[in-house]
Amino acid sequence: MDDMLALVAPQEESRLSLPVLVGREGESARRRFLEFFTVHIRNLNTRAAYTHAAELFLSWCEASGISELRAIQPVHVAGYIEQLQKERSAPTVKQHLACLRMLFDWLVTGQVMPSNPAHSVRGPRHSVTKGATPVISSEEARDLLDSMDETSVVRLRDRALVAVMAFTFARVSAVVDLKVEDYYPQSKRWWLRLREKNGKVNQMPCHHKLEAYLDAYIAAAGIREDKKGRAPRSRGWTTST
C-alpha cells in the first residue's frame, strides 16, 4: 500500500495520506481510491491538483462529523463548495468540484459508493471573454510571401517556414521540428509530415507554391541528402551524422 501511495504524486511533499474515511472502508475501497489517482489520472499536474482537492474535502468531511463515505450526501458537497467559494477563486472551486465528481463516479463504478453525491451540485459561474485570434486572408498571406526576398539562405528559410504555416495551419512547434525527410515525394506529389501535440502525426500533400518555397530553400542550403537533419537551421549548421 505504501508503494501505491508513492505513485500518487511526483513530489514527496504532495504524497497522499490515505484519508480516514477511506481507510475505514476496507482494502477494496482503499485500493479503488488509490487507483483513481494512479491509473485513471495520467497527467501529473492534474493528478497533483486532484490529490490536494480530495484531501481537503475528505478532511472537511471528517471534521464535520461524517464517519463513512456512504454518509456523504449532495448537501454536504454543496456546503463544502459554498464554503470554498469564500476562500478560493472560481476556477479553483470548479476544479475541486470536477475532482469530486470524477472521484465519486470512480468509486460508484467500483461499487464502493451507491451514488455520486457531487453529481447534482452546481459550481460557481465563471466565464472568460477572449478576443478572436486574427487570421490573415489568402491575399495577405500571398503578399507577405511575395514580399520576402531571396537574397540569402536565411531569408529563403524564413519564407519557407512562413509558407508551411500559411498553407498547413500547423503549430509553430511542429514546423520548427521538421526534418528534411519530412518533405518527401509520394506518387506525383510532394508531401509534408508534421508532428503535432500529443504524438499526433499529420501527413498532407503540398500546394505547388509551398513546394516551390521549400525546394528553393533546401537547394540553396544544400541539405537535401541530410535526411535526418532538421529542415529549419540556423547559421553555421553542420549536417547530421
RAGI-V411065 format. One line per field, one symbol per residue. phi: phi as a letter, one per 20 degrees, with the letter a starting at -180 (. if undefined). A space follows every 10 residues. Layout:
phi->???
//
This chain:
phi->.fffffefcf dgfdfeeggg ffgfenffff fffffgeedf eeffffffff gfffffffff fffenedbgf efdgffffff ffffffdcfg ffffffffff ffffgffffe mecfbefefe eeeffbcced ffffdfffff ffffffeefd ebffffffff ffffffedlf fgffffefdg ffdbebldcd cddddeflmf ddcbfeffff gfffffffff emdgeegeff fecefmfcff d
//
